[in-house]
Amino acid sequence: MGNRGSGYWDRTEPDRRPTMADREWWVNRNNQRIGVAIAEDLDGPWQRFDRPLIDVSAGRRMVSTPTVSIRPDGKFLMAYKYVEDTGGERGGRVFHVTALAAAPTGPFVDTGVPFIVHPTARFACDDHVEWYQNSRYYCIAKDQQGAWSRESRAPAGSMLLFVSDEEGLVWTLARNALVIRAGEIRWSDGSRIPCRRTADMPKLYIEDGEVKALITAVLPEDTDDSFAVIAPVLPLSE
C-alpha cells in the first residue's frame, strides 16, 4: 500500500514489504485518499486528476476502499470507509458512508446516511461490492472482525450478503447471508486450501445486467503469494 505524495513510497526498496510495525506503513495508510482515472481503453493511456474525489475532512484520518455503482435514477452511488481521527497513528473506529454524484468523475456529495453499521462493532465490515438487480440493491462485504457471526454463524473474515432498496442507502443483513466462509477454499474436485485471507476485495463480472462471476483475492496459509479466485454465479435450479 502507499501514496507517492507521502514522501516514503518512492524510497521504499522494491523487495521490501513494510508491515504495521514500520513507520512508513502508517504514513502511507494515513495518507490515503480516493481518486479516479479515466481512459478510452483499458490499455490506456489513463488520465489522472490533480485532486482527489474524496479527501479527508474534520474528524477523518483517511478515506479508502471505494466502490461505485449506477442507481436506476442514473446517479452514481459510492460507498467508502474512513477511519475516525482520534489522535495517534491508528485512529479510532472505522465507518462506512455513502456519497452521490451525477457523473463518475464527481463531484461526490456525502448523503449523511451510514452505509453498513453494527451497534457494537468497531469495524462493522470491510471489503465490499454493490450492484443493482431485480429492483433492489445487493452488497457482498467482509465481516472483518466477526461482528455478524451470531447472525451468520460464520467466523470473522467471512463474506456476507446485505440487501437494500433501489436507493442503496439503508442496508440490512440478508436472511441467507453467508456467501463465503472464512478459513479455507474448497475446490470443485473436493480438495481444500487453508487460508489466512479467504475472500478479500470482491469484484463482480456482470453481463446483461446479471451477475455471472464473483472475483475475490485469496491468501493461503504459509505463503505471502496471493491469487484471485473466479467463482461462477449460477441461478438456482428450478
MDAnalysis code that builds the backbone (N, CA, C; Angstrom):
import MDAnalysis as mda
import numpy as np

u = mda.Universe.empty(714, n_residues=238, atom_resindex=np.repeat(np.arange(238), 3), trajectory=True)
u.add_TopologyAttr("name", ["N", "CA", "C"] * 238)
u.add_TopologyAttr("resid", np.arange(1, 239))
u.add_TopologyAttr("resname", ["MET", "GLY", "ASN", "ARG", "GLY", "SER", "GLY", "TYR", "TRP", "ASP", "ARG", "THR", "GLU", "PRO", "ASP", "ARG", "ARG", "PRO", "THR", "MET", "ALA", "ASP", "ARG", "GLU", "TRP", "TRP", "VAL", "ASN", "ARG", "ASN", "ASN", "GLN", "ARG", "ILE", "GLY", "VAL", "ALA", "ILE", "ALA", "GLU", "ASP", "LEU", "ASP", "GLY", "PRO", "TRP", "GLN", "ARG", "PHE", "ASP", "ARG", "PRO", "LEU", "ILE", "ASP", "VAL", "SER", "ALA", "GLY", "ARG", "ARG", "MET", "VAL", "SER", "THR", "PRO", "THR", "VAL", "SER", "ILE", "ARG", "PRO", "ASP", "GLY", "LYS", "PHE", "LEU", "MET", "ALA", "TYR", "LYS", "TYR", "VAL", "GLU", "ASP", "THR", "GLY", "GLY", "GLU", "ARG", "GLY", "GLY", "ARG", "VAL", "PHE", "HIS", "VAL", "THR", "ALA", "LEU", "ALA", "ALA", "ALA", "PRO", "THR", "GLY", "PRO", "PHE", "VAL", "ASP", "THR", "GLY", "VAL", "PRO", "PHE", "ILE", "VAL", "HIS", "PRO", "THR", "ALA", "ARG", "PHE", "ALA", "CYS", "ASP", "ASP", "HIS", "VAL", "GLU", "TRP", "TYR", "GLN", "ASN", "SER", "ARG", "TYR", "TYR", "CYS", "ILE", "ALA", "LYS", "ASP", "GLN", "GLN", "GLY", "ALA", "TRP", "SER", "ARG", "GLU", "SER", "ARG", "ALA", "PRO", "ALA", "GLY", "SER", "MET", "LEU", "LEU", "PHE", "VAL", "SER", "ASP", "GLU", "GLU", "GLY", "LEU", "VAL", "TRP", "THR", "LEU", "ALA", "ARG", "ASN", "ALA", "LEU", "VAL", "ILE", "ARG", "ALA", "GLY", "GLU", "ILE", "ARG", "TRP", "SER", "ASP", "GLY", "SER", "ARG", "ILE", "PRO", "CYS", "ARG", "ARG", "THR", "ALA", "ASP", "MET", "PRO", "LYS", "LEU", "TYR", "ILE", "GLU", "ASP", "GLY", "GLU", "VAL", "LYS", "ALA", "LEU", "ILE", "THR", "ALA", "VAL", "LEU", "PRO", "GLU", "ASP", "THR", "ASP", "ASP", "SER", "PHE", "ALA", "VAL", "ILE", "ALA", "PRO", "VAL", "LEU", "PRO", "LEU", "SER", "GLU"])
u.atoms.positions = np.array([
    [0.847, -1.179, 0.000],
    [0.000, 0.000, 0.000],
    [0.886, 1.233, 0.000],
    [0.341, 2.353, -0.424],
    [1.176, 3.536, -0.375],
    [0.587, 4.710, -1.113],
    [1.228, 5.831, -0.988],
    [0.812, 7.062, -1.613],
    [2.079, 7.824, -1.978],
    [2.248, 8.111, -3.258],
    [3.503, 8.720, -3.713],
    [3.739, 10.070, -3.047],
    [2.672, 10.746, -2.669],
    [2.841, 12.043, -2.045],
    [3.280, 11.992, -0.601],
    [3.382, 10.807, -0.026],
    [3.735, 10.703, 1.389],
    [5.210, 10.973, 1.643],
    [6.031, 10.844, 0.599],
    [7.463, 11.002, 0.781],
    [8.166, 9.712, 1.110],
    [7.419, 8.641, 1.362],
    [8.003, 7.348, 1.691],
    [7.954, 6.378, 0.516],
    [6.898, 6.420, -0.271],
    [6.653, 5.364, -1.258],
    [7.793, 5.250, -2.263],
    [8.309, 6.365, -2.762],
    [9.379, 6.316, -3.754],
    [10.678, 5.788, -3.172],
    [10.849, 5.864, -1.861],
    [12.115, 5.477, -1.250],
    [12.088, 4.052, -0.686],
    [10.956, 3.373, -0.771],
    [10.869, 2.004, -0.272],
    [11.487, 1.054, -1.284],
    [12.394, 0.205, -0.841],
    [13.054, -0.728, -1.744],
    [12.037, -1.674, -2.382],
    [12.269, -2.060, -3.665],
    [11.302, -2.904, -4.375],
    [11.013, -4.228, -3.678],
    [12.019, -4.795, -2.996],
    [11.822, -6.096, -2.357],
    [11.407, -5.976, -0.891],
    [11.134, -4.766, -0.436],
    [10.753, -4.558, 0.968],
    [9.239, -4.475, 1.090],
    [8.702, -5.170, 2.065],
    [7.270, -5.140, 2.318],
    [7.025, -4.577, 3.720],
    [6.767, -3.277, 3.826],
    [6.541, -2.692, 5.149],
    [5.349, -3.341, 5.848],
    [5.445, -3.485, 7.159],
    [4.369, -4.038, 7.970],
    [3.855, -2.972, 8.924],
    [2.869, -3.332, 9.721],
    [2.303, -2.380, 10.671],
    [3.303, -1.952, 11.734],
    [4.412, -2.662, 11.853],
    [5.452, -2.286, 12.813],
    [6.370, -1.199, 12.267],
    [6.234, -0.857, 10.983],
    [7.123, 0.109, 10.338],
    [6.450, 1.468, 10.204],
    [7.259, 2.507, 10.373],
    [6.751, 3.872, 10.303],
    [6.119, 4.162, 8.945],
    [6.752, 3.730, 7.841],
    [6.220, 4.094, 6.525],
    [4.872, 3.454, 6.243],
    [4.590, 2.307, 6.898],
    [3.277, 1.678, 6.711],
    [2.180, 2.625, 7.173],
    [2.366, 3.216, 8.349],
    [1.353, 4.101, 8.896],
    [1.273, 5.417, 8.138],
    [2.408, 5.937, 7.684],
    [2.388, 7.172, 6.901],
    [1.589, 6.970, 5.622],
    [1.847, 5.859, 4.940],
    [1.124, 5.603, 3.699],
    [-0.344, 5.272, 3.961],
    [-0.617, 4.532, 5.003],
    [-2.016, 4.220, 5.340],
    [-2.796, 5.485, 5.641],
    [-2.207, 6.394, 6.390],
    [-2.931, 7.579, 6.829],
    [-2.961, 8.690, 5.794],
    [-2.301, 8.509, 4.657],
    [-2.354, 9.499, 3.582],
    [-3.205, 9.035, 2.408],
    [-3.992, 7.993, 2.604],
    [-4.855, 7.522, 1.524],
    [-6.007, 8.494, 1.274],
    [-6.290, 8.699, -0.008],
    [-7.429, 9.480, -0.471],
    [-8.099, 8.680, -1.586],
    [-9.266, 9.103, -2.019],
    [-9.991, 8.416, -3.085],
    [-9.935, 9.268, -4.339],
    [-9.427, 8.693, -5.433],
    [-9.324, 9.401, -6.699],
    [-9.928, 8.603, -7.829],
    [-9.803, 9.132, -9.040],
    [-10.331, 8.454, -10.224],
    [-9.392, 8.718, -11.389],
    [-9.304, 7.757, -12.293],
    [-8.574, 7.919, -13.549],
    [-9.495, 7.481, -14.674],
    [-9.391, 8.110, -15.840],
    [-10.279, 7.790, -16.957],
    [-9.458, 7.473, -18.201],
    [-10.036, 6.637, -19.076],
    [-9.369, 6.243, -20.313],
    [-10.410, 5.784, -21.315],
    [-10.077, 5.885, -22.599],
    [-10.947, 5.370, -23.653],
    [-10.805, 3.865, -23.800],
    [-9.683, 3.323, -23.329],
    [-9.390, 1.902, -23.466],
    [-8.730, 1.409, -22.186],
    [-8.991, 0.153, -21.824],
    [-8.399, -0.389, -20.606],
    [-6.877, -0.421, -20.663],
    [-6.314, -0.485, -21.862],
    [-4.865, -0.481, -22.015],
    [-4.270, 0.923, -21.939],
    [-5.114, 1.920, -21.741],
    [-4.637, 3.288, -21.592],
    [-4.536, 4.019, -22.914],
    [-4.004, 5.256, -22.855],
    [-3.447, 5.931, -21.670],
    [-4.533, 6.388, -20.694],
    [-4.139, 6.447, -19.418],
    [-5.050, 6.847, -18.361],
    [-4.764, 8.277, -17.926],
    [-5.827, 9.039, -17.736],
    [-5.708, 10.414, -17.260],
    [-6.012, 10.474, -15.772],
    [-5.063, 10.978, -15.003],
    [-5.264, 11.173, -13.573],
    [-5.584, 12.641, -13.300],
    [-6.179, 12.884, -12.158],
    [-6.565, 14.237, -11.787],
    [-5.698, 14.732, -10.630],
    [-5.610, 16.050, -10.521],
    [-4.726, 16.648, -9.519],
    [-5.310, 16.602, -8.112],
    [-6.616, 16.457, -8.024],
    [-7.259, 16.466, -6.713],
    [-8.077, 15.191, -6.523],
    [-8.194, 14.725, -5.295],
    [-8.976, 13.512, -5.046],
    [-10.475, 13.759, -5.194],
    [-11.199, 12.687, -5.495],
    [-12.658, 12.760, -5.483],
    [-13.168, 12.965, -4.060],
    [-12.613, 12.191, -3.130],
    [-12.978, 12.280, -1.716],
    [-11.705, 12.532, -0.925],
    [-11.646, 13.644, -0.238],
    [-10.480, 13.987, 0.573],
    [-10.834, 13.808, 2.052],
    [-9.821, 13.874, 2.892],
    [-10.089, 13.831, 4.328],
    [-10.755, 15.133, 4.753],
    [-11.457, 15.079, 5.858],
    [-12.104, 16.257, 6.416],
    [-12.041, 16.155, 7.932],
    [-12.580, 17.130, 8.608],
    [-12.509, 17.154, 10.069],
    [-13.067, 15.862, 10.661],
    [-12.270, 15.230, 11.510],
    [-12.697, 14.004, 12.164],
    [-12.380, 12.737, 11.409],
    [-11.797, 12.874, 10.210],
    [-11.486, 11.707, 9.391],
    [-9.978, 11.599, 9.179],
    [-9.413, 10.486, 9.593],
    [-7.971, 10.258, 9.492],
    [-7.567, 9.936, 8.057],
    [-8.319, 9.075, 7.371],
    [-8.046, 8.679, 5.990],
    [-9.341, 8.191, 5.361],
    [-9.359, 8.107, 4.012],
    [-10.516, 7.568, 3.289],
    [-10.001, 6.560, 2.270],
    [-10.755, 5.463, 2.067],
    [-10.281, 4.429, 1.139],
    [-11.398, 3.451, 0.813],
    [-11.043, 2.427, 0.040],
    [-11.890, 1.294, -0.329],
    [-13.218, 1.727, -0.948],
    [-13.175, 2.542, -2.022],
    [-14.433, 2.947, -2.647],
    [-14.967, 1.891, -3.614],
    [-16.277, 1.803, -3.713],
    [-16.933, 1.084, -4.801],
    [-18.034, 1.987, -5.334],
    [-18.219, 1.970, -6.652],
    [-19.192, 2.852, -7.291],
    [-20.131, 2.018, -8.153],
    [-21.413, 2.310, -8.074],
    [-22.423, 1.636, -8.890],
    [-23.390, 2.681, -9.431],
    [-24.178, 2.288, -10.447],
    [-25.152, 3.192, -11.054],
    [-26.545, 2.830, -10.555],
    [-27.216, 3.797, -9.960],
    [-28.573, 3.569, -9.473],
    [-29.572, 3.657, -10.629],
    [-30.786, 3.143, -10.449],
    [-31.787, 3.228, -11.519],
    [-32.174, 4.659, -11.871],
    [-31.940, 5.622, -10.960],
    [-32.235, 7.018, -11.276],
    [-31.100, 7.695, -12.028],
    [-30.044, 6.935, -12.373],
    [-28.931, 7.466, -13.145],
    [-27.817, 8.066, -12.320],
    [-27.993, 8.176, -11.019],
    [-26.947, 8.718, -10.161],
    [-25.904, 7.649, -9.841],
    [-24.697, 8.114, -9.567],
    [-23.603, 7.215, -9.205],
    [-23.491, 7.167, -7.684],
    [-23.585, 5.952, -7.148],
    [-23.531, 5.740, -5.703],
    [-22.156, 5.210, -5.317],
    [-21.465, 5.919, -4.437],
    [-20.180, 5.464, -3.918],
    [-20.331, 5.083, -2.452],
    [-19.798, 3.919, -2.104],
    [-19.671, 3.523, -0.700],
    [-18.181, 3.463, -0.384],
    [-17.771, 4.043, 0.725],
    [-16.352, 4.058, 1.076],
    [-16.208, 4.097, 2.595],
    [-14.975, 3.928, 3.062],
    [-14.745, 3.925, 4.503],
    [-13.808, 5.055, 4.904],
    [-13.914, 5.446, 6.167],
    [-12.932, 6.356, 6.751],
    [-12.618, 5.895, 8.166],
    [-11.443, 6.275, 8.635],
    [-11.024, 5.973, 9.998],
    [-11.207, 7.226, 10.843],
    [-11.861, 7.069, 11.960],
    [-12.106, 8.183, 12.867],
    [-10.783, 8.749, 13.379],
    [-10.639, 10.068, 13.301],
    [-9.409, 10.725, 13.753],
    [-9.525, 11.030, 15.242],
    [-8.905, 10.173, 16.044],
    [-8.934, 10.354, 17.498],
    [-7.551, 10.665, 18.055],
    [-6.602, 11.009, 17.154],
    [-5.234, 11.229, 17.579],
    [-4.434, 9.949, 17.494],
    [-3.115, 10.084, 17.347],
    [-2.272, 8.908, 17.199],
    [-2.339, 8.353, 15.790],
    [-1.471, 7.397, 15.509],
    [-1.395, 6.864, 14.151],
    [-2.559, 5.948, 13.805],
    [-3.006, 5.144, 14.747],
    [-4.037, 4.155, 14.446],
    [-5.401, 4.783, 14.211],
    [-5.759, 5.794, 14.985],
    [-7.085, 6.369, 14.881],
    [-8.114, 5.538, 15.630],
    [-9.392, 5.858, 15.412],
    [-10.465, 5.205, 16.142],
    [-11.240, 4.205, 15.314],
    [-12.566, 4.271, 15.407],
    [-13.432, 3.324, 14.716],
    [-13.379, 3.522, 13.208],
    [-13.758, 2.470, 12.489],
    [-13.858, 2.520, 11.033],
    [-15.328, 2.661, 10.663],
    [-15.643, 3.682, 9.892],
    [-17.018, 3.937, 9.467],
    [-17.128, 3.803, 7.952],
    [-18.268, 3.314, 7.487],
    [-18.570, 3.276, 6.061],
    [-19.725, 4.230, 5.783],
    [-19.576, 5.017, 4.729],
    [-20.574, 6.024, 4.383],
    [-20.833, 5.983, 2.884],
    [-21.814, 6.777, 2.430],
    [-22.171, 6.814, 1.017],
    [-22.144, 8.245, 0.503],
    [-21.951, 8.358, -0.818],
    [-21.955, 9.655, -1.482],
    [-22.570, 9.488, -2.865],
    [-23.133, 10.567, -3.410],
    [-23.796, 10.530, -4.708],
    [-23.199, 11.571, -5.642],
    [-23.223, 11.250, -6.952],
    [-22.750, 12.179, -7.974],
    [-23.542, 11.946, -9.252],
    [-23.532, 12.954, -10.123],
    [-24.199, 12.833, -11.415],
    [-23.295, 12.208, -12.464],
    [-21.996, 12.095, -12.161],
    [-21.026, 11.529, -13.097],
    [-19.954, 10.797, -12.303],
    [-19.286, 9.808, -12.912],
    [-18.246, 9.076, -12.178],
    [-17.048, 9.930, -11.802],
    [-16.877, 11.070, -12.465],
    [-15.788, 11.977, -12.116],
    [-16.184, 12.978, -11.036],
    [-17.393, 12.837, -10.510],
    [-17.839, 13.689, -9.422],
    [-18.447, 14.999, -9.885],
    [-18.657, 15.934, -8.958],
    [-18.301, 15.816, -7.535],
    [-19.255, 14.904, -6.763],
    [-18.686, 14.133, -5.828],
    [-19.475, 13.274, -4.959],
    [-19.807, 14.032, -3.675],
    [-21.061, 13.952, -3.291],
    [-21.542, 14.636, -2.087],
    [-22.031, 13.583, -1.103],
    [-21.521, 13.618, 0.115],
    [-21.938, 12.654, 1.129],
    [-23.443, 12.743, 1.375],
    [-24.068, 11.574, 1.513],
    [-25.506, 11.528, 1.756],
    [-25.854, 11.784, 3.213],
    [-24.894, 11.595, 4.107],
    [-25.183, 11.693, 5.524],
    [-25.812, 10.440, 6.093],
    [-25.945, 9.398, 5.253],
    [-26.532, 8.129, 5.682],
    [-25.414, 7.104, 5.835],
    [-25.220, 6.516, 7.010],
    [-24.199, 5.474, 7.168],
    [-24.478, 4.313, 6.224],
    [-23.412, 3.617, 5.823],
    [-23.549, 2.537, 4.842],
    [-24.001, 1.250, 5.517],
    [-23.103, 0.507, 6.115],
    [-23.441, -0.697, 6.871],
    [-22.929, -0.490, 8.288],
    [-23.817, -0.564, 9.241],
    [-23.443, -0.286, 10.628],
    [-23.824, -1.465, 11.515],
    [-23.108, -1.565, 12.630],
    [-23.402, -2.569, 13.644],
    [-23.393, -1.852, 14.991],
    [-24.341, -2.139, 15.882],
    [-24.462, -1.347, 17.113],
    [-23.267, -1.413, 18.049],
    [-22.460, -2.473, 17.980],
    [-21.359, -2.614, 18.939],
    [-19.988, -2.740, 18.287],
    [-19.918, -2.945, 16.986],
    [-18.641, -3.247, 16.328],
    [-17.808, -1.998, 16.089],
    [-16.505, -2.120, 16.281],
    [-15.566, -1.058, 15.934],
    [-15.313, -1.036, 14.435],
    [-15.525, -2.179, 13.766],
    [-15.213, -2.342, 12.351],
    [-16.305, -3.245, 11.771],
    [-17.455, -2.656, 11.395],
    [-18.643, -3.443, 11.045],
    [-18.439, -4.318, 9.818],
    [-17.727, -3.808, 8.832],
    [-17.440, -4.588, 7.626],
    [-16.236, -3.974, 6.937],
    [-15.722, -4.684, 5.939],
    [-14.590, -4.138, 5.188],
    [-14.852, -4.320, 3.702],
    [-13.952, -4.969, 2.986],
    [-14.026, -5.063, 1.529],
    [-15.452, -5.385, 1.081],
    [-15.948, -4.644, 0.095],
    [-17.349, -4.784, -0.289],
    [-17.532, -4.449, -1.761],
    [-18.653, -4.902, -2.329],
    [-19.037, -4.552, -3.689],
    [-20.562, -4.539, -3.751],
    [-21.115, -3.556, -4.463],
    [-22.557, -3.403, -4.551],
    [-23.017, -3.491, -6.004],
    [-24.257, -3.923, -6.188],
    [-24.846, -3.921, -7.519],
    [-26.367, -3.871, -7.406],
    [-26.995, -3.401, -8.502],
    [-28.451, -3.280, -8.566],
    [-28.996, -4.332, -9.512],
    [-29.983, -5.087, -9.044],
    [-30.558, -6.166, -9.851],
    [-31.938, -6.510, -9.295],
    [-32.875, -6.788, -10.194],
    [-34.224, -7.213, -9.796],
    [-34.873, -6.236, -8.815],
    [-34.746, -4.942, -9.140],
    [-35.435, -3.870, -8.407],
    [-34.928, -3.640, -6.993],
    [-33.712, -4.106, -6.692],
    [-33.147, -3.812, -5.382],
    [-31.626, -3.851, -5.438],
    [-31.004, -3.314, -4.392],
    [-29.548, -3.313, -4.277],
    [-29.080, -4.501, -3.442],
    [-27.901, -5.015, -3.830],
    [-27.241, -6.083, -3.086],
    [-25.806, -5.653, -2.786],
    [-25.249, -6.176, -1.701],
    [-23.858, -5.908, -1.336],
    [-23.242, -7.172, -0.761],
    [-22.061, -7.514, -1.241],
    [-21.247, -8.563, -0.638],
    [-20.116, -7.870, 0.104],
    [-19.987, -8.140, 1.404],
    [-18.990, -7.464, 2.233],
    [-18.340, -8.452, 3.188],
    [-17.099, -8.140, 3.572],
    [-16.366, -8.996, 4.502],
    [-16.673, -8.603, 5.942],
    [-17.031, -9.593, 6.737],
    [-17.241, -9.386, 8.172],
    [-15.870, -9.388, 8.838],
    [-15.223, -8.232, 8.837],
    [-13.814, -8.115, 9.194],
    [-13.486, -8.683, 10.571],
    [-14.289, -8.354, 11.561],
    [-13.968, -8.738, 12.938],
    [-15.020, -9.641, 13.579],
    [-15.865, -10.251, 12.766],
    [-16.863, -11.165, 13.306],
    [-18.046, -10.484, 13.959],
    [-18.335, -9.241, 13.552],
    [-19.457, -8.514, 14.146],
    [-20.792, -9.204, 13.892],
    [-20.893, -9.896, 12.758],
    [-22.149, -10.522, 12.360],
    [-22.129, -12.035, 12.549],
    [-21.161, -12.551, 13.299],
    [-21.001, -14.006, 13.422],
    [-22.221, -14.686, 14.051],
    [-22.855, -14.029, 14.997],
    [-24.014, -14.648, 15.648],
    [-25.144, -14.855, 14.646],
    [-25.374, -13.847, 13.798],
    [-26.452, -13.957, 12.822],
    [-26.095, -14.890, 11.671],
    [-24.838, -14.816, 11.196],
    [-24.437, -15.593, 10.018],
    [-23.944, -16.993, 10.359],
    [-23.577, -17.199, 11.642],
    [-22.986, -18.465, 12.082],
    [-21.717, -18.782, 11.290],
    [-20.940, -17.729, 11.027],
    [-19.693, -17.854, 10.275],
    [-18.607, -17.062, 10.989],
    [-17.341, -17.476, 10.864],
    [-16.255, -16.798, 11.574],
    [-15.905, -15.450, 10.964],
    [-15.121, -14.671, 11.704],
    [-14.618, -13.393, 11.199],
    [-13.869, -13.610, 9.894],
    [-14.005, -12.645, 8.978],
    [-13.363, -12.750, 7.677],
    [-14.232, -13.358, 6.611],
    [-15.418, -13.840, 6.977],
    [-16.334, -14.428, 6.000],
    [-16.999, -13.334, 5.167],
    [-17.408, -13.696, 3.949],
    [-18.134, -12.788, 3.081],
    [-19.629, -12.989, 3.283],
    [-20.345, -11.863, 3.503],
    [-21.773, -11.913, 3.781],
    [-22.551, -11.061, 2.783],
    [-23.838, -11.361, 2.654],
    [-24.719, -10.638, 1.740],
    [-25.620, -9.693, 2.524],
    [-25.677, -8.437, 2.058],
    [-26.582, -7.432, 2.606],
    [-27.520, -6.963, 1.497],
    [-28.695, -6.452, 1.874],
    [-29.683, -6.029, 0.883],
    [-30.185, -4.626, 1.219],
    [-30.670, -3.941, 0.170],
    [-31.213, -2.597, 0.324],
    [-32.311, -2.398, -0.714],
    [-32.889, -1.197, -0.744],
    [-33.887, -0.878, -1.758],
    [-33.194, -0.285, -2.977],
    [-33.947, 0.353, -3.875],
    [-33.367, 0.855, -5.115],
    [-32.462, 2.066, -4.909],
    [-32.488, 2.684, -3.735],
    [-31.604, 3.818, -3.467],
    [-30.238, 3.375, -2.963],
    [-30.152, 2.209, -2.337],
    [-28.872, 1.697, -1.860],
    [-28.302, 2.446, -0.673],
    [-29.157, 2.969, 0.185],
    [-28.676, 3.752, 1.322],
    [-28.847, 3.031, 2.656],
    [-29.977, 2.416, 2.882],
    [-30.254, 1.724, 4.144],
    [-30.132, 0.223, 3.914],
    [-29.218, -0.426, 4.673],
    [-28.873, -1.825, 4.419],
    [-29.193, -2.702, 5.617],
    [-29.564, -3.952, 5.311],
    [-29.778, -4.958, 6.348],
    [-29.112, -6.258, 5.919],
    [-28.775, -7.087, 6.886],
    [-28.194, -8.393, 6.605],
    [-29.251, -9.281, 5.963],
    [-28.874, -9.966, 4.874],
    [-29.814, -10.845, 4.178],
    [-30.193, -12.035, 5.051],
    [-31.356, -12.614, 4.774],
    [-31.814, -13.759, 5.557],
    [-30.842, -14.921, 5.417],
    [-30.433, -15.236, 4.200],
    [-29.405, -16.246, 3.944],
    [-28.126, -15.501, 3.591],
    [-27.374, -15.108, 4.616],
    [-26.314, -14.114, 4.441],
    [-24.977, -14.680, 3.985],
    [-24.648, -15.913, 4.327],
    [-23.298, -16.415, 4.095],
    [-23.024, -16.619, 2.610],
    [-21.959, -15.966, 2.121],
    [-21.510, -16.125, 0.737],
    [-20.270, -17.011, 0.682],
    [-19.246, -16.662, 1.464],
    [-18.015, -17.454, 1.537],
    [-17.595, -17.546, 2.999],
    [-17.427, -18.754, 3.495],
    [-16.987, -18.956, 4.873],
    [-15.469, -18.825, 4.957],
    [-14.991, -18.030, 5.907],
    [-13.552, -17.835, 6.075],
    [-12.890, -19.103, 6.589],
    [-11.616, -19.268, 6.213],
    [-10.819, -20.372, 6.744],
    [-10.214, -21.269, 5.702],
    [-10.924, -21.481, 4.586],
    [-10.386, -22.359, 3.556],
    [-11.146, -22.158, 2.250],
    [-10.478, -22.530, 1.164],
    [-11.104, -22.556, -0.152],
    [-11.392, -24.007, -0.512],
    [-12.609, -24.274, -0.907],
    [-12.989, -25.622, -1.323],
    [-13.120, -25.648, -2.842],
    [-12.334, -26.517, -3.479],
    [-12.354, -26.635, -4.932],
    [-13.400, -27.656, -5.372],
    [-13.785, -27.592, -6.637],
    [-14.831, -28.478, -7.153],
    [-14.413, -29.938, -7.155],
    [-13.087, -30.211, -7.104],
    [-12.631, -31.606, -7.075],
    [-12.607, -32.182, -5.659],
    [-13.048, -31.380, -4.684],
    [-13.094, -31.843, -3.308],
    [-11.901, -31.455, -2.463],
    [-10.828, -30.948, -3.082],
    [-9.646, -30.542, -2.324],
    [-9.897, -29.199, -1.640],
    [-9.068, -28.903, -0.624],
    [-9.217, -27.687, 0.153],
    [-7.861, -27.031, 0.381],
    [-7.863, -25.699, 0.484],
    [-6.656, -24.940, 0.800],
    [-6.933, -24.078, 2.026],
    [-6.230, -24.307, 3.152],
    [-6.383, -23.427, 4.317],
    [-5.906, -22.018, 3.971],
    [-6.619, -20.999, 4.464],
    [-6.322, -19.623, 4.078],
    [-6.220, -18.705, 5.287],
    [-5.266, -17.776, 5.204],
    [-5.232, -16.677, 6.160],
    [-6.288, -15.637, 5.801],
    [-6.427, -15.387, 4.515],
    [-7.459, -14.487, 3.995],
    [-8.215, -15.257, 2.918],
    [-9.476, -15.484, 3.162],
    [-10.236, -16.368, 2.287],
    [-10.929, -15.626, 1.158],
    [-11.326, -14.390, 1.392],
    [-12.082, -13.660, 0.371],
    [-11.943, -12.166, 0.609],
    [-10.966, -11.553, -0.039],
    [-10.746, -10.115, 0.083],
    [-11.109, -9.417, -1.224],
    [-11.378, -8.122, -1.130],
    [-11.601, -7.238, -2.271],
    [-12.511, -7.852, -3.344],
    [-13.769, -8.139, -3.037],
    [-14.657, -8.770, -4.019],
    [-14.944, -7.856, -5.205],
    [-15.008, -8.466, -6.376],
    [-15.396, -7.781, -7.607],
    [-16.402, -8.663, -8.342],
    [-17.183, -8.066, -9.234],
    [-18.209, -8.806, -9.955],
    [-18.008, -8.688, -11.455],
    [-18.289, -9.771, -12.157],
    [-18.427, -9.716, -13.611],
    [-19.917, -9.763, -13.913],
    [-20.424, -8.697, -14.542],
    [-21.852, -8.564, -14.818],
    [-22.070, -8.540, -16.324],
    [-23.023, -9.320, -16.782],
    [-23.327, -9.426, -18.210],
    [-24.831, -9.287, -18.404],
    [-25.234, -8.321, -19.234],
    [-26.661, -8.074, -19.488],
    [-27.441, -7.866, -18.192],
    [-26.811, -7.171, -17.249],
    [-27.483, -6.837, -16.008],
    [-27.535, -7.934, -14.972],
    [-26.906, -9.070, -15.234],
    [-26.907, -10.180, -14.287],
    [-25.488, -10.537, -13.879],
    [-25.318, -10.848, -12.596],
    [-24.002, -11.239, -12.087],
    [-23.667, -12.637, -12.590],
    [-22.515, -12.754, -13.240],
    [-22.079, -14.043, -13.780],
    [-20.935, -14.653, -12.978],
    [-20.134, -13.822, -12.302],
    [-18.992, -14.354, -11.551],
    [-18.619, -13.419, -10.414],
    [-18.151, -14.018, -9.322],
    [-17.611, -13.290, -8.173],
    [-16.108, -13.518, -8.139],
    [-15.343, -12.434, -8.080],
    [-13.884, -12.497, -8.090],
    [-13.373, -12.006, -6.743],
    [-12.565, -12.825, -6.077],
    [-12.033, -12.454, -4.768],
    [-10.540, -12.742, -4.700],
    [-9.856, -12.043, -3.806],
    [-8.434, -12.276, -3.555],
    [-8.284, -13.242, -2.389],
    [-7.326, -14.164, -2.516],
    [-7.117, -15.216, -1.527],
    [-5.648, -15.245, -1.118],
    [-5.388, -15.386, 0.184],
    [-4.028, -15.559, 0.693],
    [-3.978, -16.862, 1.482],
    [-3.363, -17.922, 0.918],
    [-3.286, -19.205, 1.629],
    [-2.386, -19.122, 2.857],
    [-2.487, -20.121, 3.696],
    [-1.582, -20.247, 4.833],
    [-0.159, -20.527, 4.343],
    [0.838, -20.109, 5.153],
    [2.244, -20.455, 4.928],
    [2.797, -19.918, 3.618],
    [2.287, -18.780, 3.129],
    [2.844, -18.149, 1.943],
    [2.449, -16.681, 1.933],
    [3.250, -15.872, 1.236],
    [2.903, -14.472, 1.033],
    [2.406, -14.224, -0.384],
    [2.215, -15.290, -1.151],
    [1.770, -15.176, -2.538],
    [0.257, -15.345, -2.606],
    [-0.431, -14.271, -2.937],
    [-1.884, -14.305, -3.048],
    [-2.291, -14.555, -4.497],
    [-3.555, -14.855, -4.696],
    [-4.069, -15.054, -6.052],
    [-5.559, -14.743, -6.061],
    [-6.125, -14.658, -7.255],
    [-7.551, -14.371, -7.403],
    [-8.309, -15.650, -7.727],
    [-9.506, -15.747, -7.188],
    [-10.410, -16.857, -7.479],
    [-11.626, -16.297, -8.210],
    [-11.968, -16.906, -9.339],
    [-13.154, -16.517, -10.101],
    [-14.195, -17.615, -9.925],
    [-15.268, -17.300, -9.230],
    [-16.304, -18.287, -8.928],
    [-17.554, -17.979, -9.744],
    [-17.993, -18.903, -10.594],
    [-19.232, -18.677, -11.350],
    [-20.423, -18.510, -10.411],
    [-21.308, -17.604, -10.754],
    [-22.548, -17.409, -10.005],
    [-23.674, -17.996, -10.843],
    [-24.271, -19.067, -10.363],
    [-25.266, -19.808, -11.130],
    [-26.653, -19.601, -10.539],
    [-27.690, -19.535, -11.392],
    [-29.056, -19.412, -10.864],
    [-29.471, -20.690, -10.161],
    [-30.376, -20.552, -9.188],
    [-30.891, -21.724, -8.505],
    [-31.668, -22.595, -9.485],
    [-31.450, -23.889, -9.413],
    [-32.176, -24.804, -10.282],
    [-33.632, -24.862, -9.862],
    [-34.503, -24.922, -10.825],
    [-35.936, -24.947, -10.530],
    [-36.387, -26.363, -10.166],
])
